[in-house]
Each structure stands twice: as C-alpha cells, then as structure tokens.
C-alpha cells in the first residue's frame, strides 16, 4: 500500500476493470441464454418459425441437442467467471495486498450473483422465446467452436455415469411430448386457467391412443339384439321400440351374429313390401330381416380408440362388434362412444333417460355408485385418482382388490377409499357406496 494512488489507478487498472465488466456481461449472457433456451416452449418457437422468424428457427435447431447446447453454455460461463475472478483478485491484491483476495471473493460473488445470474435469468424466464430467438444464432456459432471440447466432456461424463450404472437418454428429452402437454393442461386447471370441462376434453383426446375398445365398449349383457327367427311383425315392433338405430341380428345363439340391421334400411324394405306399383302387395309377412341386415363388422378388443376412430371414418360406418382372441363376442362400440370420451355424454330425443343416476350423493356425504360405472368416468366426475389398470368398472375394481366376489354389506378399504357393497344381483355388484377415508 506504499504505492501512490496515481500509480495504482493507471491505465492497466482501468483496462483490467473494463475487462472484468465485459466478462460480467458475458456471464450474464451465458446464464440468461441457458435459462431462455431451456425454458422456451418449442411449440411457440415452431409457431414463430412458421411465421418467418430466423431466430426461432435457430433456437429450434440449437435445442434439438440440449446436452451439447448446455455443455457449450456452461463451458463459456465457467471460463468467463473464472477469468473475471482471477482478474479481480489480481487487481485488488495490487491495491490492498494480501487482503485483496478476500475483497475479490466478496465483491465478485456479489457481482456474479446479481449481474451474472439472477438478473439475466429473471429477464430470460420472463421472455423466454424472445430471449432465445435473439441469442440462438450466437450460441450456434459457440457450439461449433467448442465442439471438440464439448465432445470430450460428453465422452468423459457418459463413461463416468456408466461406472455407476447410469445411461443417459440418447434423445435428451426428459419427458415425452404427450406427458408434457398433459402436465401443462393439468397445471393450467389447478391454477384456474383451464376449466374442468376443457381439461377433460383435452386429456380425453390425448388418451385415445392409449386406451382400448374393451375399456369403453357396451358389454354383451347390455346389448339389445333381435332374433332373426321371430315373426316379422314382432321384429318390426322391437326395432321401432328400441332407442337405437342399429341392432345386431342373431340366430340360435347370440354368438351367431348374422348382421346388423339399420332402422332406415328396414323402413325402405317395408315400403317396398307394402307399396303397390302395378304389382301384388307382398305385406310385411314377407319380410326377411337377414337380407335387410348389413354385414357385421368385427374388431379385436385390443384395438386402440384412436385407431378405431380412424377405421370408422375410413369405412364410413359407426358400429362395430368387439370380439376377444377366441372370437367370442364381448360387446359393441360405436363412433359416438369414442366421441363421448372427449366431449362427455351425448344424448338425443330418443335416448332413454335413466331414472337412477349412475352416481348420487347420500345424506351422510358418501357416494352411491352404479357398479357398472367406469373408473374413468368416476375419476373425471370427482377428480379422484382411482387406478384403472386392472379393472374398467368400479365393481371390477372391488372384485380385483378383494380377490373374491363380495357379499352384500361387505366393506373394504383400499386406495384411500371405503367401499361398501350395497346391492348385488347374482354375481354382479349393482350398487356400491364410496367414501374417501
């Protein structure tokens, strides 16, 4: 400290101080770039790129290999931070002697924390896409320049991880795109930005590729069929009394499906039989329902809903019979059933309104639920998270967990709920009472 102030504050001092300032700016640039490029939504960048933004195109290319991008940014950030700290130590040691090391540590920690980390990252996280679009062209050049060093670092890191039995994901993506979208929708709902109905529709559309027809089909026990050997008059009466426009036709056994009759085709045939166009009137007694029926369309029960919806649209049909691996009829599914998984129940003026709802609230706060109600529908209605991996219906879940067919009045507790069997018919659980524990 014997040096005169003019000797200390010489040209070298100001050059060193300017270098430290420039290095702090670079540190902020690297920190902000890392935050912006990792936080930027690729969907938004793609939208901007489609509108002609070159920066967004560069950002899309840079973020394709996140490991290499982060390697280049961390390398640059560490170089400038270490160099800035070294220059500050040399400068302050010159001014204060050995005490300059402590001063340099304190001052550079504060400067790097505020101007090299917090402030640029705050700006980047506030405007991630705009920030990423502006810095991406520079980062692309850095990645090319630092490519040899980054390659060596990646090689060393991957080999060290292998020693511990860890293998990095080659795709570099921590989450699948579908899971990312589903998570964003769920987060938006929890924060009030997305309504429950909108959330259910969006998640329902996303789930079509992961769910199979046997999860939502109408079980064969619930299918309304017409016996082909019935008198024509009774066949017509049953078809007209049905709320459905398409009904399967069977003979001898309900496994022997001969076809599917459409009420409009039946009406045309009746018109042909009773209309007198210069010929004798045949009458409805001459009706052959098998000739009127369309050829049945069978599908395996493992078909995904997304695939089946495309098949319905391709074939221009809305009705399919579901069979298992042995060819045994399991149920039926329509295009409307698949659409209901997205938009909820669809009813028209001919649908039969159930007097007893599938789910109702009791006076003691519990829920009285139809055993045939699907777990998915219950979860969507109540925001519960009962598992549907092993069973499709509430009754099926109880039977699976109990490992038996329960009796009326039996009570079980699992998955955080109390299940009570209220009513039972043969081996079928008709009504159940649920209460969260």
N, C-alpha and C positions, 0 to 999 in steps of 0.2 A: 504493500500500500504506500510505498515511498514514491511511486511514480506520480508525476504531476497529472492533474485532470486532463489537461490538453493532450498529454501523451497517451492517456487511456482512451479518450474519445477521438481517436484518429480515424483515418479512412478505413483501416481494417475492421475497426469496431462497427462502423456503420454498414460495411459490406456484410459482415457476419450477421448483424441484426436483420438486415434485409433478407439474407438467405434463410434465417430462421423463420421470418414472416412468410416467405414464399413456401417453405416446407410445411408450415401450418396450414396454408391454403390448400396445398396438395393433399395433406392428411384429411382435411375436411372433404375434399373432392372424392377421395377413395372411400371414406366412410359413408358419405351420402350416396355414392354410386352403388355400393354394396346393398344398402338398405332399399334404395329405389328399385334396383333390378330384381331383388328377391321378393319385394312386396308388390311389384306391379302385376296387375292381372293380365294374363296372356290373352284372355278374351277381349279385353279393352284394347290391348295393343294390336290384336288382329283386326279389330274394327277400325282403328286409326290407320293401320297399314292398308286396308282395303280402300280407304279414302285418299290414299296417296302420300301418307306421311313416311318419309325416308327414315327418320329417326325411329319410328315404331318398327319398321322393317329390320333395322339394325338391332334394336332391342330384342326382337323375336329371335334373331339368329344368335345373339350373344347368350340368351337364356336357355338355348337348346342344350348346352352342356354346362350345367350350373357348377359342376365341380371345377372345371377349368376356369370358368369366369371368377369364382370365388378365390381360386388359387392365385390368379393374376392380381386381383384387388388386394388380397391380404399381403402378397409379396410387395406390391408397391406401397401399401400403407405402412408396413413394418420398416421398409427401407427409409422412407421419409421421416417417420417418427424417431427411429434410432439416430439418423443423421442429425435431425433437429436437436435431440437431447445432447448429442456429442458436441455440437457447435455451441449450444447454450452453456454446457459445462466448461468448455474452453474459454468462452467469453467471460463468464462470471468468475472463474478461477483467476483470470488475468486481473479482474477488478478487485476481488475480495480475498484472493489467496486460497488457502485450503477450505475456507468456509464457503467458497463459491460452489462446491459440489452439492452441499445441502441446499443452497439457494436455487441452484439449477434444477434439482429434483422437484422442489416445491413449486417453483414457477412453471416449469414445463408440464408438470402433472395437471396443474390448473388450466393452462392454456390448451393443452391437448384435449382435456376432458370437455371444456366448454366449446372451443372453436374447432377442434378436430373430430369430436364425437357427437356430443349432444345436439348442438345447433344444426349441423348439416343433416344429421339423421332425423331430426324433427321436421326439417323442411322436406326431406325426401319422403318421409312416411305420410306427410300431408298431401303432397302432389307426386305420388309415385310414378304414374305413367308419363307425365310431362317431364319430370326429372330424368327418368330412364331414357326417354327419347332423345334428350339433349346430350347425355353423356355416353350413350351406346357407341356412336362412331369412334370416339376416342378409346373406349375400352376394347373395341375390336382390334385396334392397332396395338394396344398393350398386350393383348393375348397373343398376337403373332410375334411380337418382340420377345416376350417372356416364355414362349412356347418350350424351348429346351429345358429351362429351369423348372417350369411347371410340370413337364413330363417326368423329370427326375423325381420331383417331390411326390407326384402321384404314384410313381413306382415304389418309392420307399414307404409311403403311407399304406398302400394296398398290401405290401408284404408284411408290414408290422401288424396290420389287422388280421392277416391270415394266421399269424402266430397265436392270436387269441381266439381263433375260430370264427372270426367275423369276415363276411364277404360283402363288400359294398354293392348296392343295387346298380347294375350297369345302366339302367335307364336314367338314374339320377333323380327320379321323381319319388318323393316320399309318400304321396297319396295318389290313388287313381283319380282320373278326371271325374268320374261319376261320384265318388265319395266326396270329392272337393265341392262339387255342385250341391250334393245333398246336405253337406255340412253348412254351406253358405245359406241354403234355404232354411234349415233348422235354426241357425243363428239369427237370421232375419226375423223369424217368427218369435223367438224368445225375446228379441229386443223390440218387438212391436211393429217392425217394418213390413212384415208379411202376415196377412190374415190367415187364420187357421184353414179356411176353405181353399185359399190359394196354395198354401203349403201342401195340403192333402192332394190337390190336383197335380201339382208339380212332382211331388215324390211318387205319386201313383204312376205317372208317365215314366219316370226313371226306373221304376221297379218292374215294368213289363218284361224286360229281358231277363229277369232273374226269378220269375215266378212261372209255374207250370199250370196247365189247364186243370189238373186234378185238384188244385187248391181252390178254384172258384166255380167249378162245374156244378150243375144241378145233379145231385145223386140219383141213381136209377130208381130208388124208392120214391123220389118226388116227381118222377117223370110221368106225365099223362100220355097214355098210349091208347091206340084203337085196335081192337081185334078185327082182323080182316074177315073173319067168318060170321060176324054179326050181320043181322038183316040190314039192307041199305038204309031203310028209314031210321033205324036206331043209330047207325053210323053218322048220318047227316045230323041228327038231333044232338049227338055228343060233340060233334065238331063245332056246331053253331053255339052250343052252350059253353064251350071252352074259351077262356080268355086269350088263348094262344092261336096264332095264325098258322103255325106249322106243328104237325103232330106225327110221331112215328107210327107206322103200321106194322103189326106183328101177326104171326100165325102160330098156333100151338104153344109157343113159349115166347116170353118177352126177350129172350136172347136171339130169337129168329126174326130179325128186323127185315121186312120186305121193302120198305121205302119210307118216304116222308111225304105226307100229303099237305099241300098248301090250300087254305080255305078258298083262295081265289081260283085255283085250278078246279076245285070241287064245284064251285059256283058255275064255272064255264061248262063243266060236264053236265051238270043238272040242266042248264039252259039248253044244251044240245039235245038232251033226252026228252025234255017236255015241250020243246018248240016244234010246231008243225010247219015245216017248209015243204009243202007238196008231198008229204010222206006220212006214214003212220007215226003216232006218238008212242015212243017206247015206254015212257014213265020212269020214275026213279027206281022201280023194282029191277031195272036192267043195269043199275049202277055196278061197275066193277072197280072197287076202290083201289085195287092193286095197280090197275092200268093208269089211274089218275096220279098215283104217287110218284114222286121223283126218286131217283136212285140215291140210297143213303150214302152219306159222306162220313167215313170213319177216320178218326185220328188217334194216335197213341197218347196215353195220359202223361207222358213226359214232355210233350210239346210246350215250348215257352209261349207265354201270352203274346209277346212281340212277334214271334214267328207266325203264330196262328192268326193274328190280326192281318198280317200281310197276305196270308193264304186266303183269308176270307175276301179281302179286297181283290186279289188276283182272280179268284174263282167266281167272283160276283155272287157269293152266297153268304148267308148269315147264320147257318145252322150246321152243327157237326155233332156226331155221336162219338163219345170217348170210350176207348177200349183199353184193357191192360195188355200185358205182354202175352197172355194166353188167348187174347181175342174176346174176352168176356166183357160184356157191356158194363161200364162203370157209371156213366152218366151222359149228360149232354151239355154243350156250351154254345152260346150264340155271340154274335158280334156285340150285342147290347151288354152282355155280361162283362166283356172286356172293357168296353167304354165306361161302364159303371165303376170300374176300378180307378178310373181317372176322375170322373165328374160326379160320382155318387149315384144314388138310386135314380133310375129313370122310370117314370110311370106314365101311363096314358089312361084314357077314359075306360078302357076295357080291363085294366089290371084289377085284380081282386085286392081290396084293402083289408089287411089283417086286423081283426078286432083287438087281438092281444099283440102289443108291440114286442119285438124281439128283446128289448131291454127297457126296464122301467125301474123307477126308484121306489123303495119301500119306505114306510113311515120311520123305521129305525135308521135310515140313511144308507142301507145296503142296496145292492142292485140285483133285481130279479131278471135273469137272462135265459133266453131260449138256448137249450143245449146245442142246437144246430147252428147257432150264430158263429161266424168265423172269428178267429182270434184277431185277424187283421182289422175287421170291421169294428170290433170292440175297442181295439187299441186306437183306431182313428177317432172313434166317438168320445173316448175318455182321456186320450193322451197317456194311456198306460203303456207298459212295455213287456207285456206277457210274451214269452217266446212262442214262435210258430214253426220251429224247425222240425219237431216230431209229430205235430198234430195240426190240423186245419181248423177244427172247431173247438169250442170251449169244452164240450163233452169229451172230445177226443183227448184234450189236454189232461183232464181229470183222470180219465182211464189210463193214460200213459204214465202219469206220475204215481197213481195209486197201484199200478201193476195188477189191477183187478177191475171187475165190473161192480161198482159200489151199489149199495142198497139205499133206499130212501132214508133220509135222516142222517146219513153218514157225513162227517165233517173232516176236511183235510186242510192243511196249511202248507203252502209252498209258493215260491216266487214272491213272497211278501203279501199274499192274499189268503183269505179264509174262504174255502169253497164248501158249500153245503148242498147236498142233493135234495131238492125239494120234491120232485116227482119223477117217476120212472115208468116207462111202458115197455114191457118185455125186457130186452137188453139195452134199450135206448134211454139215455138220460134226457128227459124232456125239459125240466126246469132246474136251474141252479141259482143259488144265492151267493153273491160275491161281496166281500167287504175287504178293503185294504187294511192290513194289520197296522 
